[in-house]
């Protein structure tokens, strides 16, 4: 047995399913999780001594690559002065100022500890600000594991085949309405059926938890207009896209301003951190300014803020980061599409910026139902071949490929060589 297999057996005795997050499970690809020992640049190493080119990047935040020297130095320096104070620090202000400077729609921001916490808080603020109870979300968009958002969610929920979740009272999910992504008529219908009851519409501007889905032309701007006409807020979940599609996130990329925005661990270079922010008049509803309560002892802790300031400062000042990762992502996607055509596979690649996804389906993929047409068995075969050749992909058909600044053209060339070998054997 490999060391990873031994550890997985041991883990299952003390951890549910042997993993601390379902997305780490390899069940959908018929394998055992690789237990990782170290990471540097574009590579990760498991406990059995295997090296992989990593296209997961801790699920997105390692945009500069693993163990980027400036970030490691910043965290190490901060740790010398203490790990947590539960009190105000100057670094919190610096990090908040950076976020507000980089994202035009954010005038005021509250730091939290995860993307899930950011979403839960933003929803509460939206309800408090509007005085309305209901939220519209989109099928396949994942907004963390808060009770009200586990309705037709993506990510690990979709991978595990769990339609919703046990333990969520009907009342919690009863005020969550679901629409079809890229379908404005489905949103309009919900507004008409729930007049003056909808507080907000929340979505991933580019859904990246059911693979990668691109917004069709005009969809986002028309959605924003629809929210304004109906007195509802637009909440942009930028846990994946924030600071990845550009220094201003997906909102700057598509030239749209949300009323509230949520961020995740990418703002802390992978540290456990998140944030939500938006227009000042809305954010001043949050305690101690207003009556919407939200708190967190570890919010804005010194290690997370040190990492975040270092990463955001680099992303703000080095536009070449984005030109390189977008270029490499495009090269990988173009290469995969070319191989798909050569070998006649029922597959396609969706790509935008440094995000992409290889779907094993012949259909165009623009919404949740089309995503579900993917051949997960074929993906599992592809995954097995690739990981055995040293390519570390997310163990799910429904996750993104993340490019980092540490990846090289040689990494892409080798990955495409491995993909060609895989496609040949799968034909």
C-alpha positions as CSV (number, residue, x, y, z in Angstrom):
1,X,0.0,0.0,0.0
2,X,1.1,3.6,-0.6
3,X,1.6,6.0,2.2
4,X,-1.5,7.9,1.0
5,X,-3.6,4.8,1.2
6,X,-2.4,4.0,4.7
7,X,-3.1,7.6,5.9
8,X,-6.6,7.5,4.2
9,X,-7.5,4.4,6.1
10,X,-6.3,6.0,9.3
11,X,-8.2,9.2,8.6
12,X,-11.5,7.5,8.0
13,X,-11.4,6.3,11.7
14,X,-11.4,9.9,13.1
15,X,-12.6,12.2,10.2
16,X,-15.9,11.8,8.4
17,X,-15.1,10.2,5.0
18,X,-11.4,10.6,5.8
19,X,-11.4,14.3,4.6
20,X,-12.2,17.6,6.1
21,X,-13.9,18.9,3.0
22,X,-15.9,16.8,0.5
23,X,-14.1,18.3,-2.4
24,X,-11.0,16.6,-1.3
25,X,-12.6,13.2,-1.6
26,X,-11.7,11.1,-4.7
27,X,-14.8,9.0,-4.6
28,X,-16.2,10.4,-7.9
29,X,-13.0,9.4,-9.7
30,X,-12.7,6.0,-8.0
31,X,-9.5,6.7,-6.2
32,X,-7.9,7.6,-2.9
33,X,-6.9,11.2,-2.0
34,X,-3.3,12.0,-2.3
35,X,-1.9,13.3,1.0
36,X,0.2,16.3,0.3
37,X,3.4,17.0,2.1
38,X,4.7,20.2,0.4
39,X,4.2,22.6,-2.4
40,X,6.4,25.2,-4.3
41,X,5.6,27.2,-7.4
42,X,3.5,25.1,-9.7
43,X,4.3,21.8,-8.1
44,X,2.9,19.8,-5.2
45,X,4.5,16.7,-3.6
46,X,2.7,13.9,-1.8
47,X,3.8,11.7,1.1
48,X,4.9,9.0,-1.4
49,X,7.4,11.3,-3.1
50,X,5.4,11.9,-6.2
51,X,5.5,15.3,-7.8
52,X,2.6,16.9,-9.7
53,X,1.9,19.9,-11.8
54,X,-0.9,21.5,-9.7
55,X,-3.9,23.0,-11.5
56,X,-6.0,23.1,-8.3
57,X,-4.0,25.7,-6.4
58,X,-5.9,25.2,-3.1
59,X,-9.0,25.8,-5.2
60,X,-8.0,29.0,-6.7
61,X,-6.2,31.4,-4.3
62,X,-2.6,30.4,-5.2
63,X,-2.7,32.8,-8.1
64,X,1.0,33.5,-7.6
65,X,1.9,29.9,-7.1
66,X,2.7,28.0,-3.9
67,X,5.0,29.4,-1.2
68,X,5.6,32.7,-3.1
69,X,8.6,34.1,-1.4
70,X,7.2,37.6,-0.6
71,X,4.1,36.1,1.0
72,X,6.0,33.5,3.0
73,X,8.3,36.3,4.3
74,X,5.3,38.5,5.2
75,X,3.5,35.8,7.2
76,X,6.7,34.7,8.9
77,X,7.5,38.2,10.0
78,X,3.9,38.7,11.3
79,X,4.0,35.5,13.3
80,X,7.0,36.8,15.3
81,X,4.7,39.3,16.9
82,X,1.8,36.9,17.8
83,X,-0.7,34.7,16.0
84,X,-4.0,36.3,17.1
85,X,-5.0,39.3,19.2
86,X,-8.8,39.5,18.9
87,X,-8.3,43.2,18.8
88,X,-7.9,45.9,16.2
89,X,-4.7,46.2,14.1
90,X,-3.4,48.6,11.6
91,X,-3.0,45.8,9.0
92,X,-6.8,45.4,8.9
93,X,-7.1,49.0,7.7
94,X,-4.3,48.5,5.1
95,X,-6.0,45.4,3.7
96,X,-9.4,47.0,3.7
97,X,-8.0,50.1,1.8
98,X,-6.4,47.8,-0.8
99,X,-9.7,46.0,-1.5
100,X,-11.6,49.2,-1.7
101,X,-9.0,50.7,-4.1
102,X,-9.0,47.7,-6.4
103,X,-12.7,46.9,-6.6
104,X,-14.7,50.0,-7.7
105,X,-18.0,48.9,-6.3
106,X,-16.6,48.4,-2.8
107,X,-16.6,51.5,-0.6
108,X,-16.5,49.8,2.8
109,X,-15.5,46.2,3.7
110,X,-15.7,43.9,6.6
111,X,-13.1,41.1,7.0
112,X,-14.3,37.6,8.0
113,X,-12.8,34.1,8.0
114,X,-14.1,32.4,4.9
115,X,-16.1,32.8,1.7
116,X,-19.0,31.0,3.3
117,X,-19.0,33.4,6.2
118,X,-18.8,36.3,3.8
119,X,-21.9,35.1,1.9
120,X,-23.9,34.4,5.1
121,X,-23.2,37.9,6.3
122,X,-23.9,39.7,2.9
123,X,-27.3,37.9,2.7
124,X,-28.1,39.1,6.2
125,X,-27.1,42.7,5.4
126,X,-29.2,42.6,2.2
127,X,-32.3,41.5,4.1
128,X,-31.6,44.1,6.8
129,X,-31.1,46.9,4.3
130,X,-34.2,46.1,2.2
131,X,-36.5,44.7,4.9
132,X,-37.3,41.8,2.6
133,X,-36.9,38.1,3.3
134,X,-36.2,36.3,0.0
135,X,-33.1,35.7,-2.0
136,X,-32.7,34.5,-5.7
137,X,-29.8,32.3,-6.5
138,X,-28.9,30.4,-9.6
139,X,-28.8,26.6,-10.1
140,X,-25.3,25.3,-9.9
141,X,-23.8,28.4,-8.3
142,X,-22.1,27.5,-5.0
143,X,-22.1,30.1,-2.2
144,X,-20.7,28.1,0.7
145,X,-22.4,25.7,3.1
146,X,-24.7,28.2,4.8
147,X,-28.2,26.6,5.2
148,X,-30.1,28.9,2.9
149,X,-27.6,28.5,0.0
150,X,-27.5,24.6,-0.1
151,X,-30.2,24.6,-2.7
152,X,-29.2,23.2,-6.1
153,X,-25.6,24.2,-5.3
154,X,-22.5,23.3,-7.2
155,X,-19.0,22.3,-6.0
156,X,-18.7,19.3,-3.7
157,X,-22.5,19.1,-3.3
158,X,-22.8,18.5,-7.0
159,X,-19.8,16.1,-7.1
160,X,-21.2,14.0,-4.3
161,X,-24.6,13.9,-6.0
162,X,-26.4,15.5,-3.0
163,X,-29.2,17.6,-4.3
164,X,-29.5,19.7,-1.2
165,X,-28.5,18.7,2.3
166,X,-29.9,16.9,5.3
167,X,-30.1,19.0,8.4
168,X,-31.4,22.1,6.7
169,X,-34.9,22.9,7.9
170,X,-37.5,23.7,5.2
171,X,-37.9,27.1,6.7
172,X,-34.3,28.0,6.1
173,X,-34.3,27.2,2.4
174,X,-37.9,28.3,1.9
175,X,-36.9,31.9,1.2
176,X,-34.3,30.8,-1.3
177,X,-35.6,30.9,-4.9
178,X,-33.6,29.4,-7.8
179,X,-33.3,30.7,-11.3
180,X,-31.5,29.4,-14.4
181,X,-28.1,31.0,-15.1
182,X,-28.1,32.9,-18.4
183,X,-31.9,32.9,-18.4
184,X,-33.3,36.3,-17.6
185,X,-36.9,35.1,-18.1
186,X,-36.5,32.7,-15.2
187,X,-35.4,35.6,-13.0
188,X,-38.2,37.9,-14.1
189,X,-40.8,35.2,-13.3
190,X,-39.5,34.9,-9.8
191,X,-39.7,38.7,-9.3
192,X,-43.3,38.7,-10.6
193,X,-44.3,35.8,-8.3
194,X,-42.7,37.4,-5.3
195,X,-43.4,41.1,-5.7
196,X,-41.7,43.3,-3.1
197,X,-40.3,40.2,-1.2
198,X,-36.9,39.7,-2.9
199,X,-34.0,41.3,-1.0
200,X,-31.2,40.3,-3.4
201,X,-30.0,38.3,-6.3
202,X,-26.7,36.5,-5.6
203,X,-24.6,34.8,-8.2
204,X,-21.1,34.0,-9.3
205,X,-20.6,36.4,-12.2
206,X,-18.7,33.6,-13.8
207,X,-19.9,30.3,-12.2
208,X,-16.8,28.3,-11.4
209,X,-18.2,25.6,-9.1
210,X,-20.0,23.6,-11.8
211,X,-17.1,23.7,-14.1
212,X,-16.7,27.1,-15.7
213,X,-19.7,28.8,-17.2
214,X,-19.5,32.1,-19.2
215,X,-22.2,34.7,-19.0
216,X,-23.9,35.3,-22.3
217,X,-23.7,38.8,-23.8
218,X,-25.9,41.2,-21.9
219,X,-26.9,38.8,-19.2
220,X,-25.1,40.5,-16.3
221,X,-26.0,44.1,-17.2
222,X,-29.6,43.2,-17.8
223,X,-29.7,41.3,-14.5
224,X,-28.4,44.4,-12.7
225,X,-31.0,46.5,-14.4
226,X,-33.7,44.0,-13.4
227,X,-32.6,44.2,-9.7
228,X,-32.7,48.0,-9.8
229,X,-36.2,48.0,-11.3
230,X,-37.5,45.6,-8.6
231,X,-35.8,47.3,-5.6
232,X,-33.4,44.3,-5.0
233,X,-29.7,44.3,-4.4
234,X,-27.2,42.5,-6.6
235,X,-24.6,40.4,-4.7
236,X,-21.6,39.4,-6.7
237,X,-20.0,36.2,-5.2
238,X,-16.3,36.8,-6.2
239,X,-14.9,34.1,-4.0
240,X,-13.4,32.5,-7.1
241,X,-13.2,35.4,-9.6
242,X,-12.2,38.2,-7.2
243,X,-8.6,39.3,-8.0
244,X,-8.3,36.3,-10.4
245,X,-10.0,37.7,-13.6
246,X,-8.1,40.9,-12.9
247,X,-7.2,43.3,-10.1
248,X,-10.8,44.5,-10.0
249,X,-12.3,41.0,-10.3
250,X,-15.1,39.9,-12.6
251,X,-16.9,43.2,-12.0
252,X,-14.1,45.2,-13.6
253,X,-13.8,42.6,-16.3
254,X,-17.4,42.9,-17.3
255,X,-17.8,46.6,-16.3
256,X,-20.6,46.1,-13.8
257,X,-21.0,47.2,-10.2
258,X,-22.7,45.0,-7.7
259,X,-24.3,46.4,-4.6
260,X,-22.5,43.9,-2.3
261,X,-19.5,41.6,-3.1
262,X,-18.2,38.6,-1.3
263,X,-14.5,37.4,-1.3
264,X,-12.8,34.3,-0.1
265,X,-9.3,33.0,0.6
266,X,-7.7,34.5,-2.5
267,X,-7.6,37.8,-0.6
268,X,-5.2,36.1,1.9
269,X,-3.1,34.0,-0.5
270,X,-4.9,30.9,0.7
271,X,-5.0,31.8,4.4
272,X,-8.4,31.3,6.1
273,X,-9.9,34.7,5.4
274,X,-12.8,36.3,3.5
275,X,-14.6,39.6,3.2
276,X,-17.8,41.3,2.1
277,X,-18.2,44.8,1.1
278,X,-20.2,47.3,-1.0
279,X,-21.8,50.7,-1.0
280,X,-21.2,52.6,2.2
281,X,-24.8,53.2,2.9
282,X,-25.4,49.4,2.9
283,X,-22.4,48.4,4.8
284,X,-23.2,50.9,7.6
285,X,-26.1,48.7,8.4
286,X,-23.5,46.3,10.0
287,X,-22.9,46.4,13.8
288,X,-21.7,48.4,15.6
289,X,-22.8,51.1,13.1
290,X,-26.2,49.5,12.5
291,X,-28.6,46.8,13.5
292,X,-27.3,43.9,11.4
293,X,-25.1,41.8,13.7
294,X,-22.0,39.9,12.6
295,X,-18.9,39.2,14.5
296,X,-15.7,37.1,14.5
297,X,-12.8,36.8,17.0
298,X,-10.4,35.8,14.3
299,X,-11.6,38.2,11.6
300,X,-8.7,40.2,10.2
301,X,-6.1,38.2,12.2
302,X,-2.5,39.3,11.7
303,X,-1.3,36.3,9.7
304,X,-4.2,36.5,7.2
305,X,-3.8,40.2,6.8
306,X,-0.1,40.0,6.3
307,X,-0.5,37.4,3.5
308,X,-3.4,39.4,2.0
309,X,-1.6,42.7,1.9
310,X,1.4,41.0,0.3
311,X,-0.6,39.2,-2.4
312,X,-3.0,42.1,-3.2
313,X,-0.1,44.6,-3.4
314,X,1.6,42.4,-6.0
315,X,-1.5,41.8,-8.0
316,X,-2.2,45.6,-8.0
317,X,1.3,46.5,-9.1
318,X,2.2,43.7,-11.5
319,X,-0.2,43.6,-14.6
320,X,2.2,41.0,-16.1
321,X,0.7,38.5,-13.7
322,X,-2.6,38.6,-15.5
323,X,-1.2,38.7,-19.0
324,X,0.9,35.6,-18.3
325,X,-1.7,33.5,-16.5
326,X,-4.4,34.4,-19.1
327,X,-2.0,33.5,-22.0
328,X,-1.1,30.2,-20.5
329,X,-4.7,29.4,-19.8
330,X,-5.7,30.2,-23.3
331,X,-2.8,28.0,-24.7
332,X,-3.9,25.1,-22.5
333,X,-7.5,25.4,-23.6
334,X,-6.7,25.8,-27.3
335,X,-4.5,22.8,-27.1
336,X,-7.1,20.7,-25.4
337,X,-9.8,21.7,-28.0
338,X,-7.4,20.9,-30.8
339,X,-6.8,17.4,-29.4
340,X,-10.5,16.9,-28.9
341,X,-11.1,17.6,-32.6
342,X,-8.2,15.3,-33.6
343,X,-9.4,12.4,-31.6
344,X,-13.1,13.0,-32.1
345,X,-14.1,13.0,-28.4
346,X,-17.4,14.3,-27.1
347,X,-15.8,17.1,-25.1
348,X,-15.3,20.8,-25.0
349,X,-13.4,23.5,-23.0
350,X,-14.9,26.6,-21.5
351,X,-12.3,29.2,-20.7
352,X,-12.1,32.8,-19.5
353,X,-8.9,34.4,-18.2
354,X,-7.0,32.0,-16.0
355,X,-10.1,29.8,-15.4
356,X,-11.1,26.9,-17.6
357,X,-12.9,23.5,-17.5
358,X,-12.8,20.4,-19.7
359,X,-16.4,19.1,-20.0
360,X,-17.0,15.6,-21.3
361,X,-20.1,16.4,-23.2
362,X,-21.0,17.2,-26.8
363,X,-23.5,19.9,-25.8
364,X,-22.8,23.6,-25.4
365,X,-22.4,24.3,-21.7
366,X,-24.1,27.5,-20.5
367,X,-26.2,26.4,-17.5
368,X,-26.6,23.8,-14.7
369,X,-28.7,21.3,-16.7
370,X,-26.2,21.3,-19.6
371,X,-23.4,20.8,-17.1
372,X,-25.2,17.7,-15.8
373,X,-25.1,16.1,-19.2
374,X,-21.3,15.6,-18.8
375,X,-20.0,12.0,-18.8
376,X,-18.5,11.7,-15.3
377,X,-17.3,8.2,-16.0
378,X,-15.3,9.4,-18.9
379,X,-13.9,12.2,-16.8
380,X,-12.9,9.7,-14.1
381,X,-10.9,7.7,-16.7
382,X,-9.2,10.9,-17.9
383,X,-8.4,12.0,-14.3
384,X,-6.8,8.6,-13.5
385,X,-4.5,8.8,-16.5
386,X,-3.5,12.4,-15.9
387,X,-2.7,12.0,-12.2
388,X,-0.7,8.9,-12.9
389,X,1.4,11.0,-15.3
390,X,1.9,13.8,-12.7
391,X,-0.9,16.2,-13.5
392,X,-3.0,17.1,-10.5
393,X,-6.5,18.1,-11.4
394,X,-9.6,18.6,-9.2
395,X,-11.1,15.1,-8.6
396,X,-14.4,16.3,-10.0
397,X,-15.9,17.0,-13.5
398,X,-17.5,20.0,-11.9
399,X,-14.5,22.1,-10.8
400,X,-12.2,24.6,-12.6
401,X,-8.7,24.4,-13.8
402,X,-6.7,27.2,-12.1
403,X,-3.7,28.7,-13.8
404,X,-1.0,30.4,-11.6
405,X,1.9,32.8,-12.2
406,X,4.2,30.0,-11.3
407,X,3.1,27.8,-14.3
408,X,5.4,27.8,-17.3
409,X,5.0,27.1,-21.0
410,X,6.9,23.8,-20.3
411,X,4.2,22.9,-17.8
412,X,1.5,23.5,-20.5
413,X,3.4,21.5,-23.1
414,X,3.8,18.5,-20.8
415,X,0.2,18.7,-19.7
416,X,-1.0,18.7,-23.4
417,X,1.3,15.7,-24.1
418,X,-0.3,13.8,-21.2
419,X,-3.8,14.8,-22.4
420,X,-3.0,13.5,-25.9
421,X,-1.9,10.1,-24.4
422,X,-5.1,10.1,-22.4
423,X,-7.4,10.9,-25.3
424,X,-5.7,8.2,-27.5
425,X,-6.4,5.6,-24.9
426,X,-10.0,6.8,-24.3
427,X,-11.0,6.9,-28.0
